[in-house]
């Protein structure tokens, strides 16, 4: 069925794993609906049982008013990339996924979000992450739990695209190879390892085997 409300001239959409959705209209406004327990819908409200059954305008001061070029949604937070290269976040900050208290991330060309993590691709081809680190998603040992400060993923450069799962992340390099880090319990790295071992993480990106010439 069609989503009701003021949703027309939509140019981008994003969905979160805990039940919220976002839409970007051509006029630059962001609209959200669904689960809003952490304020991820962006209307300035939050609560353990709060839902928005119809799209509402995202009016939180943390939602950018500039020209948004990308939207992403985590579990209970949301992320936007503006054409000036800045990254904006709103919603729950329980695992530092909003990056509050740190300098604004600059010169980003792409973003990704999942679970309690936020990722940004810098224009120099490096990848940075902040938020939850239970499975080494930040590229550092899981003993270092939550980090608000963006952390550079080591041994990874010339990246052209990024994606994120709830406990791992993936990068595409300009040579067409695919690299992953974080939880490998279910073989998410694609390197022939893994297999129902808890915990099993890779904090240094590993290459997915047999994948060459990848474009997205």
N, CA, C and O of each residue as an XYZ file, in Angstrom:
864
protein
N       0.841     -1.186      0.000
C       0.000      0.000      0.000
C       0.880      1.242      0.000
O       2.030      1.209      0.439
N       0.327      2.316     -0.492
C       1.074      3.570     -0.563
C       1.195      4.216      0.815
O       0.236      4.244      1.587
N       2.374      4.728      1.108
C       2.578      5.473      2.348
C       1.766      6.763      2.283
O       1.824      7.493      1.294
N       1.021      7.032      3.329
C       0.141      8.199      3.349
C       0.881      9.447      3.827
O       2.017      9.367      4.297
N       0.225     10.599      3.702
C       0.807     11.849      4.183
C       1.421     12.663      3.067
O       1.075     12.507      1.896
N       2.341     13.536      3.450
C       2.923     14.489      2.508
C       4.128     13.920      1.779
O       5.146     14.598      1.637
N       4.024     12.693      1.322
C       5.153     12.070      0.641
C       4.938     12.118     -0.865
O       4.293     11.248     -1.451
N       5.492     13.148     -1.465
C       5.525     13.255     -2.914
C       6.850     13.885     -3.296
O       7.515     14.494     -2.458
N       7.234     13.746     -4.538
C       8.527     14.271     -4.997
C       9.681     13.751     -4.141
O      10.625     14.486     -3.849
N       9.599     12.481     -3.742
C      10.641     11.860     -2.931
C      11.825     11.485     -3.819
O      11.649     10.945     -4.911
N      13.039     11.778     -3.333
C      14.250     11.490     -4.109
C      15.120     10.410     -3.476
O      15.928      9.787     -4.166
N      14.965     10.180     -2.169
C      15.752      9.150     -1.486
C      14.948      8.562     -0.346
O      14.068      9.219      0.210
N      15.258      7.303      0.006
C      14.634      6.651      1.148
C      15.681      5.860      1.927
O      16.742      5.536      1.395
N      15.382      5.552      3.183
C      16.249      4.721      4.016
C      15.385      4.034      5.056
O      14.350      4.565      5.462
N      15.810      2.849      5.491
C      15.057      2.115      6.506
C      15.987      1.633      7.598
O      17.121      1.238      7.326
N      15.511      1.662      8.842
C      16.287      1.216      9.986
C      15.871     -0.176     10.426
O      14.737     -0.597     10.197
N      16.795     -0.889     11.060
C      16.544     -2.278     11.420
C      15.583     -2.447     12.590
O      15.122     -3.560     12.845
N      15.266     -1.364     13.312
C      14.319     -1.468     14.416
C      12.965     -0.868     14.079
O      12.138     -0.643     14.962
N      12.742     -0.608     12.779
C      11.384     -0.264     12.377
C      11.089      1.187     12.084
O       9.948      1.613     12.260
N      12.074      1.980     11.639
C      11.732      3.328     11.201
C      12.149      3.526      9.753
O      13.047      2.850      9.249
N      11.486      4.460      9.098
C      11.764      4.768      7.699
C      11.953      6.267      7.532
O      11.394      7.070      8.279
N      12.757      6.627      6.532
C      13.038      8.022      6.236
C      12.839      8.267      4.752
O      13.060      7.378      3.930
N      12.424      9.471      4.418
C      12.288      9.871      3.023
C      12.779     11.304      2.864
O      12.501     12.161      3.703
N      13.501     11.552      1.798
C      13.979     12.891      1.462
C      13.176     13.391      0.274
O      13.122     12.744     -0.772
N      12.553     14.548      0.445
C      11.789     15.142     -0.655
C      12.667     16.082     -1.471
O      13.733     16.507     -1.026
N      12.202     16.394     -2.662
C      12.946     17.267     -3.567
C      13.123     18.664     -2.994
O      14.040     19.383     -3.388
N      12.259     19.052     -2.073
C      12.387     20.370     -1.456
C      13.424     20.392     -0.338
O      13.614     21.422      0.308
N      14.104     19.255     -0.100
C      15.158     19.195      0.905
C      14.697     18.808      2.290
O      15.517     18.716      3.204
N      13.408     18.579      2.476
C      12.915     18.195      3.793
C      13.010     16.688      3.991
O      12.899     15.913      3.041
N      13.219     16.288      5.245
C      13.279     14.875      5.617
C      12.006     14.523      6.379
O      11.569     15.264      7.259
N      11.420     13.380      6.027
C      10.207     12.902      6.685
C      10.481     11.513      7.245
O      11.161     10.705      6.612
N       9.944     11.236      8.445
C      10.171      9.949      9.083
C       8.908      9.369      9.650
O       7.961     10.092      9.962
N       8.892      8.035      9.786
C       7.747      7.366     10.397
C       8.183      6.015     10.948
O       9.257      5.508     10.626
N       7.311      5.440     11.796
C       7.613      4.149     12.401
C       8.098      4.285     13.836
O       7.698      5.201     14.554
N       8.956      3.370     14.243
C       9.483      3.343     15.602
C      10.292      4.610     15.885
O      11.205      4.959     15.136
N       9.942      5.291     16.976
C      10.622      6.540     17.309
C      11.127      6.535     18.745
O      11.241      7.591     19.367
N      11.430      5.352     19.275
C      11.807      5.265     20.685
C      13.072      6.048     21.006
O      13.217      6.549     22.121
N      13.993      6.162     20.049
C      15.223      6.908     20.286
C      15.251      8.273     19.641
O      16.278      8.951     19.659
N      14.129      8.685     19.069
C      14.087      9.972     18.373
C      14.624      9.896     16.955
O      14.936     10.922     16.350
N      14.737      8.665     16.414
C      15.338      8.492     15.104
C      14.485      9.013     13.952
O      14.997      9.242     12.857
N      13.189      9.202     14.191
C      12.328      9.769     13.153
C      12.679     11.235     12.916
O      12.537     11.746     11.804
N      13.143     11.912     13.981
C      13.653     13.267     13.814
C      12.688     14.391     14.098
O      12.959     15.538     13.743
N      11.561     14.091     14.735
C      10.593     15.154     15.023
C      10.800     15.779     16.391
O       9.974     16.571     16.845
N      11.897     15.428     17.051
C      12.195     16.021     18.355
C      11.578     15.290     19.521
O      11.749     15.710     20.665
N      10.864     14.206     19.267
C      10.226     13.424     20.320
C      10.898     12.067     20.413
O      11.533     11.619     19.459
N      10.761     11.402     21.571
C      11.273     10.050     21.751
C      10.578      9.425     22.945
O      10.011     10.126     23.783
N      10.624      8.096     23.018
C      10.014      7.395     24.138
C       9.963      5.913     23.857
O       9.968      5.500     22.697
N       9.914      5.093     24.918
C       9.995      3.635     24.744
C       8.854      3.041     23.931
O       9.016      1.976     23.335
N       7.705      3.706     23.893
C       6.551      3.159     23.172
C       6.048      4.124     22.096
O       4.915      4.010     21.630
N       6.897      5.064     21.713
C       6.462      6.090     20.776
C       6.627      5.625     19.336
O       7.716      5.232     18.918
N       5.536      5.675     18.588
C       5.592      5.373     17.161
C       4.962      6.521     16.383
O       4.168      7.296     16.916
N       5.330      6.609     15.134
C       4.740      7.582     14.228
C       4.142      6.792     13.059
O       4.862      6.406     12.138
N       2.813      6.550     13.096
C       2.199      5.724     12.059
C       2.087      6.422     10.705
O       1.863      5.775      9.682
N       2.243      7.746     10.707
C       2.231      8.518      9.469
C       3.510      9.341      9.383
O       4.076      9.702     10.414
N       3.974      9.643      8.183
C       5.187     10.449      8.040
C       5.038     11.825      8.699
O       4.022     12.505      8.551
N       6.100     12.210      9.436
C       6.134     13.532     10.060
C       7.411     14.238      9.623
O       8.422     13.599      9.333
N       7.349     15.546      9.582
C       8.506     16.338      9.193
C       9.582     16.250     10.265
O       9.297     16.446     11.446
N      10.811     15.957      9.867
C      11.941     15.906     10.798
C      12.377     17.335     11.102
O      12.934     18.020     10.243
N      12.121     17.775     12.322
C      12.384     19.157     12.711
C      13.457     19.287     13.779
O      13.725     20.393     14.249
N      14.078     18.174     14.173
C      15.131     18.226     15.185
C      16.265     19.135     14.720
O      16.594     19.154     13.534
N      16.869     19.891     15.644
C      18.015     20.730     15.262
C      19.183     19.936     14.696
O      20.057     20.505     14.042
N      19.211     18.621     14.940
C      20.297     17.792     14.436
C      20.067     17.334     12.995
O      20.956     16.745     12.380
N      18.885     17.602     12.462
C      18.601     17.271     11.060
C      19.056     18.445     10.200
O      18.639     19.576     10.450
N      19.898     18.214      9.198
C      20.438     19.335      8.410
C      19.383     19.989      7.533
O      18.408     19.361      7.121
N      19.604     21.255      7.265
C      18.722     22.000      6.365
C      19.416     22.262      5.033
O      18.825     22.864      4.136
N      20.655     21.821      4.896
C      21.382     22.006      3.645
C      20.980     20.976      2.611
O      20.017     20.236      2.810
N      21.704     20.924      1.518
C      21.395     20.016      0.415
C      21.866     18.604      0.742
O      23.043     18.285      0.579
N      20.944     17.759      1.205
C      21.272     16.385      1.577
C      21.475     15.554      0.316
O      20.663     15.593     -0.609
N      22.582     14.797      0.294
C      22.855     13.955     -0.871
C      22.793     12.470     -0.544
O      22.849     11.642     -1.453
N      22.678     12.110      0.745
C      22.559     10.702      1.111
C      21.887     10.580      2.466
O      22.107     11.404      3.354
N      21.062      9.543      2.625
C      20.394      9.231      3.883
C      20.711      7.781      4.260
O      20.762      6.904      3.397
N      20.922      7.539      5.546
C      21.126      6.182      6.052
C      20.399      6.050      7.380
O      20.150      7.045      8.060
N      20.061      4.824      7.746
C      19.368      4.581      9.008
C      19.990      3.402      9.733
O      20.181      2.331      9.157
N      20.305      3.613     11.010
C      20.764      2.533     11.866
C      19.583      1.905     12.578
O      18.456      1.954     12.085
N      19.837      1.317     13.731
C      18.754      0.712     14.492
C      17.858      1.776     15.107
O      16.649      1.783     14.874
N      18.445      2.677     15.893
C      17.666      3.749     16.525
C      18.327      5.102     16.308
O      18.198      6.003     17.137
N      19.036      5.245     15.188
C      19.568      6.553     14.826
C      19.530      6.708     13.316
O      19.348      5.736     12.582
N      19.704      7.945     12.860
C      19.640      8.261     11.443
C      20.816      9.155     11.075
O      21.352      9.870     11.921
N      21.212      9.109      9.804
C      22.409      9.811      9.346
C      22.123     10.467      7.999
O      21.432      9.898      7.154
N      22.660     11.662      7.810
C      22.537     12.359      6.533
C      23.886     12.930      6.126
O      24.669     13.366      6.970
N      24.146     12.922      4.833
C      25.342     13.538      4.266
C      24.907     14.744      3.447
O      24.035     14.642      2.585
N      25.529     15.893      3.728
C      25.215     17.136      3.033
C      26.274     17.379      1.960
O      27.399     16.890      2.066
N      25.909     18.133      0.934
C      26.808     18.321     -0.201
C      28.080     19.085      0.136
O      28.993     19.155     -0.686
N      28.153     19.664      1.343
C      29.395     20.313      1.762
C      30.358     19.335      2.422
O      31.424     19.730      2.895
N      29.976     18.031      2.455
C      30.843     17.011      3.016
C      30.671     16.770      4.492
O      31.411     15.972      5.068
N      29.714     17.435      5.135
C      29.484     17.225      6.564
C      28.490     16.092      6.786
O      27.603     15.853      5.967
N      28.657     15.396      7.915
C      27.794     14.277      8.292
C      26.955     14.697      9.498
O      27.477     15.222     10.481
N      25.654     14.457      9.406
C      24.717     14.831     10.462
C      24.040     13.585     11.006
O      23.753     12.651     10.256
N      23.779     13.567     12.327
C      23.178     12.398     12.960
C      22.098     12.822     13.947
O      22.184     13.890     14.552
N      21.084     11.981     14.103
C      20.058     12.237     15.110
C      19.455     10.913     15.575
O      19.569      9.890     14.900
N      18.805     10.957     16.755
C      18.218      9.757     17.343
C      18.937      9.368     18.621
O      19.461     10.225     19.333
N      18.962      8.083     18.909
C      19.584      7.583     20.138
C      21.105      7.683     20.058
O      21.710      7.481     19.005
N      21.701      8.004     21.209
C      23.162      8.082     21.301
C      23.690      7.154     22.390
O      24.755      7.394     22.958
N      22.932      6.087     22.677
C      23.251      5.229     23.812
C      24.602      4.537     23.653
O      25.244      4.213     24.652
N      25.047      4.305     22.416
C      26.365      3.696     22.203
C      27.277      4.651     21.432
O      28.185      4.214     20.724
N      27.031      5.952     21.574
C      27.873      7.006     20.985
C      27.786      7.069     19.466
O      28.684      7.606     18.819
N      26.710      6.524     18.886
C      26.608      6.476     17.433
C      26.359      7.838     16.776
O      26.466      7.961     15.556
N      26.026      8.862     17.576
C      25.820     10.192     16.996
C      27.107     10.999     16.918
O      27.162     12.019     16.230
N      28.139     10.550     17.618
C      29.400     11.292     17.578
C      29.347     12.617     18.307
O      30.124     13.522     18.003
N      28.447     12.744     19.260
C      28.287     14.001     19.998
C      29.532     14.290     20.829
O      30.114     13.389     21.433
N      29.927     15.555     20.850
C      31.081     15.967     21.627
C      32.379     15.901     20.864
O      33.437     16.184     21.425
N      32.328     15.533     19.593
C      33.524     15.482     18.761
C      33.367     16.468     17.616
O      32.244     16.844     17.281
N      34.470     16.896     17.008
C      34.357     17.820     15.867
C      33.522     17.207     14.745
O      33.541     15.994     14.536
N      32.791     18.057     14.028
C      31.963     17.578     12.929
C      32.831     16.896     11.873
O      33.905     17.385     11.524
N      32.344     15.756     11.369
C      33.095     15.054     10.327
C      33.004     15.855      9.035
O      31.922     16.279      8.628
N      34.141     16.055      8.402
C      34.218     16.891      7.207
C      34.690     16.077      6.002
O      35.281     15.008      6.155
N      34.422     16.592      4.816
C      34.950     16.040      3.560
C      34.549     14.596      3.317
O      35.334     13.809      2.787
N      33.320     14.245      3.705
C      32.804     12.910      3.440
C      32.181     12.853      2.050
O      31.629     13.840      1.563
N      32.275     11.692      1.422
C      31.652     11.481      0.114
C      30.568     10.416      0.150
O      29.783     10.303     -0.791
N      30.512      9.631      1.226
C      29.481      8.603      1.375
C      29.328      8.267      2.847
O      30.232      8.509      3.647
N      28.182      7.709      3.198
C      27.911      7.310      4.574
C      27.268      5.925      4.584
O      26.736      5.462      3.575
N      27.331      5.278      5.748
C      26.631      4.019      5.971
C      26.274      3.948      7.447
O      26.941      4.558      8.283
N      25.224      3.205      7.765
C      24.820      3.048      9.159
C      24.086      1.726      9.310
O      23.380      1.287      8.403
N      24.260      1.099     10.463
C      23.530     -0.124     10.802
C      23.723     -0.364     12.284
O      24.767     -0.032     12.845
N      22.712     -0.942     12.919
C      22.817     -1.182     14.345
C      23.151      0.103     15.076
O      22.466      1.113     14.915
N      24.219      0.064     15.891
C      24.650      1.251     16.620
C      25.899      1.881     16.045
O      26.694      2.470     16.777
N      26.081      1.761     14.729
C      27.303      2.265     14.098
C      27.021      3.284     13.005
O      25.989      3.246     12.335
N      27.981      4.203     12.847
C      27.953      5.167     11.757
C      29.305      5.120     11.057
O      30.348      5.073     11.708
N      29.280      5.134      9.730
C      30.498      5.082      8.923
C      30.499      6.243      7.944
O      29.452      6.663      7.451
N      31.698      6.758      7.668
C      31.850      7.823      6.683
C      33.050      7.520      5.803
O      34.109      7.118      6.286
N      32.870      7.718      4.514
C      33.967      7.590      3.555
C      34.534      8.971      3.298
O      33.827      9.856      2.817
N      35.808      9.162      3.615
C      36.469     10.454      3.409
C      36.869     10.598      1.950
O      37.080      9.606      1.252
N      36.972     11.834      1.499
C      37.318     12.079      0.108
C      38.696     11.548     -0.269
O      38.990     11.390     -1.454
N      39.555     11.266      0.732
C      40.875     10.710      0.442
C      40.862      9.189      0.310
O      41.913      8.570      0.144
N      39.656      8.577      0.385
C      39.533      7.142      0.205
C      39.659      6.318      1.466
O      39.675      5.089      1.402
N      39.750      6.976      2.623
C      39.805      6.260      3.896
C      38.410      6.150      4.500
O      37.520      6.938      4.180
N      38.230      5.165      5.376
C      36.942      4.921      6.014
C      37.062      5.180      7.509
O      38.041      4.787      8.144
N      36.054      5.845      8.063
C      36.039      6.191      9.475
C      34.735      5.697     10.094
O      33.701      5.654      9.428
N      34.791      5.322     11.384
C      33.619      4.748     12.044
C      33.528      5.216     13.480
O      34.535      5.534     14.113
N      32.305      5.253     13.985
C      32.099      5.566     15.398
C      30.813      4.895     15.862
O      29.968      4.500     15.058
N      30.686      4.778     17.206
C      29.532      4.123     17.797
C      29.917      2.847     18.515
O      30.912      2.805     19.239
N      29.123      1.805     18.313
C      29.304      0.541     19.031
C      30.473     -0.270     18.463
O      30.756     -0.225     17.266
N      31.147     -1.014     19.354
C      32.308     -1.789     18.915
C      32.324     -3.191     19.516
O      33.395     -3.763     19.721
N      31.166     -3.743     19.797
C      31.110     -5.065     20.419
C      31.731     -6.147     19.543
O      32.216     -7.158     20.051
N      31.716     -5.936     18.230
C      32.248     -6.935     17.305
C      33.407     -6.403     16.479
O      33.693     -6.914     15.397
N      34.077     -5.368     16.997
C      35.214     -4.823     16.272
C      34.836     -4.011     15.053
O      35.659     -3.830     14.156
N      33.595     -3.512     14.998
C      33.139     -2.759     13.829
C      33.930     -1.484     13.590
O      33.943     -0.955     12.479
N      34.592     -0.988     14.639
C      35.378      0.240     14.496
C      36.812     -0.050     14.083
O      37.628      0.862     13.953
N      37.111     -1.330     13.877
C      38.461     -1.684     13.472
C      39.452     -1.686     14.610
O      40.661     -1.620     14.390
N      38.942     -1.763     15.838
C      39.784     -1.844     17.027
C      39.248     -2.977     17.900
O      38.098     -3.381     17.725
N      40.051     -3.506     18.841
C      39.608     -4.648     19.645
C      38.275     -4.395     20.341
O      38.022     -3.281     20.801
N      37.417     -5.415     20.425
C      36.102     -5.257     21.056
C      36.151     -4.837     22.508
O      35.147     -4.379     23.053
N      37.306     -4.986     23.148
C      37.419     -4.547     24.543
C      37.198     -3.047     24.653
O      36.799     -2.549     25.706
N      37.458     -2.322     23.560
C      37.154     -0.889     23.500
C      35.720     -0.765     23.005
O      35.475     -0.839     21.801
N      34.779     -0.580     23.905
C      33.366     -0.712     23.564
C      32.838      0.404     22.657
O      32.820      0.237     21.437
N      32.412      1.528     23.218
C      31.730      2.560     22.440
C      32.614      3.790     22.279
O      33.248      4.240     23.233
N      32.650      4.331     21.057
C      33.497      5.481     20.775
C      32.709      6.537     20.017
O      32.128      6.258     18.967
N      32.692      7.762     20.559
C      32.040      8.869     19.861
C      32.948      9.481     18.811
O      32.469     10.049     17.830
N      34.262      9.369     19.008
C      35.218      9.982     18.089
C      35.426      9.092     16.863
O      35.718      7.906     17.015
N      35.282      9.635     15.658
C      35.523      8.831     14.456
C      36.908      8.182     14.482
O      37.914      8.840     14.745
N      36.933      6.884     14.206
C      38.151      6.097     14.216
C      38.442      5.600     12.811
O      37.565      5.035     12.158
N      39.665      5.804     12.341
C      40.003      5.353     10.995
C      40.201      3.844     10.960
O      40.886      3.279     11.813
N      39.597      3.196      9.971
C      39.796      1.766      9.769
C      41.179      1.578      9.158
O      41.475      2.142      8.105
N      42.012      0.800      9.803
C      43.398      0.652      9.396
C      43.557     -0.287      8.189
O      42.712     -1.140      7.917
N      44.666     -0.092      7.486
C      45.018     -0.948      6.340
C      43.939     -0.948      5.265
O      43.700     -1.967      4.616
N      43.289      0.193      5.079
C      42.218      0.296      4.095
C      42.279      1.666      3.432
O      42.119      2.687      4.100
N      42.510      1.692      2.121
C      42.552      2.952      1.392
C      41.970      2.762     -0.001
O      41.587      1.656     -0.381
N      41.909      3.847     -0.754
C      41.369      3.817     -2.110
C      39.956      3.217     -2.159
O      39.615      2.483     -3.086
N      39.158      3.537     -1.163
C      37.786      3.035     -1.079
C      36.849      3.962     -1.861
O      36.984      5.184     -1.816
N      35.901      3.355     -2.574
C      34.956      4.143     -3.368
C      33.507      3.955     -2.904
O      32.637      4.731     -3.300
N      33.230      2.941     -2.075
C      31.873      2.729     -1.581
C      31.921      1.938     -0.287
O      32.837      1.144     -0.072
N      30.926      2.154      0.582
C      30.849      1.453      1.855
C      29.421      0.993      2.111
O      28.460      1.576      1.609
N      29.304     -0.070      2.908
C      28.003     -0.577      3.341
C      28.181     -1.158      4.732
O      29.300     -1.460      5.146
N      27.072     -1.317      5.459
C      27.175     -1.776      6.843
C      26.073     -2.755      7.182
O      24.930     -2.604      6.750
N      26.438     -3.772      7.969
C      25.476     -4.651      8.608
C      25.449     -4.340     10.089
O      26.188     -3.461     10.533
N      24.631     -5.023     10.873
C      24.527     -4.695     12.300
C      25.785     -4.971     13.099
O      25.950     -4.414     14.184
N      26.694     -5.827     12.590
C      27.909     -6.112     13.344
C      29.151     -6.204     12.463
O      30.200     -6.653     12.927
N      29.053     -5.790     11.208
C      30.219     -5.776     10.325
C      30.029     -4.694      9.266
O      28.932     -4.161      9.099
N      31.102     -4.378      8.560
C      31.043     -3.372      7.500
C      31.824     -3.866      6.295
O      32.677     -4.746      6.410
N      31.524     -3.289      5.141
C      32.097     -3.720      3.872
C      32.553     -2.499      3.090
O      31.887     -1.464      3.095
N      33.692     -2.624      2.419
C      34.216     -1.536      1.590
C      34.582     -2.059      0.213
O      35.118     -3.158      0.069
N      34.284     -1.256     -0.791
C      34.690     -1.547     -2.163
C      35.839     -0.623     -2.520
O      35.722      0.599     -2.421
N      36.956     -1.216     -2.938
C      38.112     -0.420     -3.334
C      38.078     -0.144     -4.832
O      37.395     -0.832     -5.591
N      38.822      0.866     -5.238
C      38.771      1.281     -6.636
C      39.330      0.225     -7.588
O      39.096      0.300     -8.794
N      40.068     -0.760     -7.061
C      40.565     -1.841     -7.906
C      39.541     -2.961     -8.090
O      39.840     -3.989     -8.698
N      38.307     -2.751     -7.551
C      37.245     -3.731     -7.728
C      37.235     -4.851     -6.718
O      36.471     -5.804     -6.871
N      38.069     -4.770     -5.677
C      38.069     -5.783     -4.629
C      37.185     -5.349     -3.465
O      36.941     -4.159     -3.266
N      36.704     -6.340     -2.692
C      35.791     -6.100     -1.583
C      36.456     -6.526     -0.278
O      37.034     -7.609     -0.189
N      36.367     -5.663      0.728
C      37.017     -5.897      2.011
C      36.008     -5.716      3.134
O      35.122     -4.865      3.045
N      36.141     -6.529      4.213
C      35.195     -6.478      5.324
C      35.915     -6.563      6.662
O      37.044     -7.046      6.753
N      35.239     -6.086      7.691
C      35.760     -6.181      9.058
C      34.590     -6.203     10.028
O      33.466     -5.845      9.676
N      34.875     -6.634     11.269
C      33.837     -6.778     12.282
C      33.575     -8.242     12.560
O      34.495     -9.058     12.497
N      32.340     -8.588     12.864
C      31.992     -9.967     13.187
C      32.129    -10.868     11.963
O      31.680    -10.534     10.867
N      32.769    -12.030     12.182
C      32.868    -13.039     11.137
C      32.296    -14.371     11.617
O      32.624    -15.430     11.081
N      31.440    -14.303     12.630
C      30.868    -15.502     13.212
C      30.124    -16.343     12.176
O      30.147    -17.573     12.226
N      29.465    -15.665     11.238
C      28.675    -16.362     10.221
C      29.348    -16.315      8.851
O      28.700    -16.532      7.826
N      30.636    -16.034      8.839
C      31.334    -15.991      7.560
C      31.078    -14.726      6.766
O      31.194    -14.729      5.540
N      30.722    -13.622      7.460
C      30.391    -12.374      6.766
C      31.541    -11.797      5.954
O      31.321    -11.016      5.028
N      32.760    -12.177      6.296
C      33.913    -11.599      5.606
C      34.085    -12.167      4.201
O      34.734    -11.540      3.363
N      33.527    -13.321      3.932
C      33.663    -13.918      2.613
C      35.065    -14.397      2.305
O      35.444    -14.519      1.140
N      35.845    -14.673      3.355
C      37.239    -15.091      3.168
C      37.447    -16.586      3.406
O      38.578    -17.053      3.535
N      36.331    -17.335      3.462
C      36.435    -18.770      3.653
C      36.568    -19.195      5.087
O      36.688    -20.387      5.371
N      36.550    -18.235      6.008
C      36.681    -18.543      7.426
C      35.334    -18.300      8.094
O      34.335    -18.057      7.417
N      35.308    -18.364      9.416
C      34.070    -18.169     10.146
C      33.432    -19.507     10.453
O      34.090    -20.546     10.403
N      32.161    -19.478     10.768
C      31.448    -20.718     10.995
C      30.984    -20.933     12.411
O      31.451    -21.848     13.091
N      30.054    -20.086     12.873
C      29.363    -20.296     14.143
C      30.301    -20.375     15.333
O      30.139    -21.225     16.209
N      31.286    -19.480     15.360
C      32.151    -19.359     16.533
C      31.892    -18.024     17.206
O      31.823    -16.996     16.532
N      31.748    -18.022     18.502
C      31.421    -16.800     19.238
C      32.486    -16.508     20.285
O      32.843    -17.423     21.026
N      33.008    -15.317     20.392
C      32.931    -14.322     19.317
C      34.039    -14.587     18.298
O      35.052    -15.207     18.621
N      33.847    -14.133     17.113
C      34.878    -14.264     16.081
C      34.871    -12.977     15.277
O      33.934    -12.716     14.522
N      35.907    -12.177     15.435
C      35.926    -10.863     14.793
C      37.220    -10.659     14.017
O      38.242    -11.291     14.285
N      37.138     -9.763     13.056
C      38.293     -9.322     12.289
C      38.363     -7.808     12.427
O      37.488     -7.101     11.927
N      39.401     -7.298     13.106
C      39.500     -5.852     13.263
C      40.313     -5.218     12.136
O      40.260     -4.004     11.940
N      41.058     -6.030     11.400
C      41.761     -5.558     10.212
C      40.977     -6.070      9.005
O      40.711     -7.269      8.927
N      40.600     -5.208      8.063
C      39.802     -5.653      6.920
C      40.448     -6.827      6.181
O      41.657     -6.847      5.951
N      39.618     -7.795      5.819
C      40.074     -8.949      5.054
C      39.349     -8.953      3.714
O      38.216     -8.484      3.605
N      40.017     -9.489      2.696
C      39.466     -9.463      1.352
C      38.516    -10.641      1.124
O      38.821    -11.778      1.483
N      37.373    -10.352      0.527
C      36.456    -11.400      0.120
C      37.079    -12.151     -1.058
O      37.507    -11.535     -2.035
N      37.127    -13.439     -0.967
C      37.837    -14.224     -1.954
C      36.999    -14.420     -3.233
O      35.777    -14.553     -3.181
N      37.690    -14.431     -4.363
C      37.042    -14.715     -5.644
C      36.243    -13.573     -6.207
O      35.546    -13.755     -7.205
N      36.314    -12.383     -5.603
C      35.560    -11.221     -6.091
C      36.505    -10.208     -6.703
O      37.338     -9.619     -6.013
N      36.368    -10.008     -8.018
C      37.178     -9.029     -8.723
C      36.292     -8.279     -9.720
O      35.289     -8.810    -10.196
N      36.665     -7.072    -10.020
C      35.894     -6.286    -10.968
C      34.539     -5.869    -10.441
O      33.619     -5.629    -11.223
N      34.396     -5.779     -9.124
C      33.130     -5.389     -8.508
C      32.910     -3.887     -8.709
O      33.851     -3.099     -8.612
N      31.665     -3.496     -8.989
C      31.351     -2.083     -9.223
C      30.418     -1.506     -8.168
O      30.327     -0.286     -8.037
N      29.725     -2.349     -7.417
C      28.828     -1.852     -6.362
C      28.533     -3.001     -5.404
O      27.798     -2.822     -4.433
